[in-house]
Amino acid sequence: MPRLSVELLLVTPLFMREFFELLAKWGEQDTLSEPVLSLEETARRLLVDPSAGQAWLIRSGGKSLGFALVSYRFSVRSGGKVGFIEQVALAPIDGVEQFLPAILQELEDDLAQKSVVKMEVSLKRPGRKRRKRFFEEFGFLTQSVDLLEKVIPYNEEFPLNF
């Protein structure tokens, strides 16, 4: 099956209005995790401090389908920066599920460029078994009752010349 054309566009001041409109429209409908803060508060924190995380618009064919929010933390055990998927929100249109693998791949590629060594997601809401199966098919491994994680491959090579 060919990879669907999906683009993740980093939310910058130019795209803030569009991002917050999408957040208000689709954001709280199906949160993956149960954050302490609301998604709007989380988004504002990530947009103000890029070291805390990032927000992306999800686009296909020039049209925004939703957004992704990922927060960052450092983990000695993991060996670096870990990206926690706070939310992936998509428009309620027919066939939108087919975009999920391409979205996760784009997200992984983008996080790898930011030196993130692992992605994590917590599935606590109803329907988590179906979502868990999807993330496992994408290479996530179960770490606890509701936490799944995936190591991001690191391909950078360093020259041996000193």
HELIX and SHEET records of a PDB file:
HELIX    1   1 PRO A   13  PHE A   15  5                                   3    
HELIX    2   2 MET A   16  TRP A   26  1                                  11    
HELIX    3   3 GLY A   27  ASP A   30  5                                   4    
HELIX    4   4 LEU A   39  VAL A   48  1                                  10    
HELIX    5   5 VAL A   96  PHE A   99  5                                   4    
HELIX    6   6 LEU A  100  GLN A  113  1                                  14    
HELIX    7   7 ARG A  128  GLU A  137  1                                  10    
SHEET    1   A 7 GLU A   7  LEU A  10  0                                        
SHEET    2   A 7 GLY A  53  SER A  60 -1                                        
SHEET    3   A 7 LYS A  63  SER A  75 -1                                        
SHEET    4   A 7 GLY A  80  LEU A  90 -1                                        
SHEET    5   A 7 VAL A 116  SER A 122  1                                        
SHEET    6   A 7 LEU A 147  VAL A 151 -1                                        
SHEET    7   A 7 LEU A 141  THR A 142 -1                                        
END                                                                             
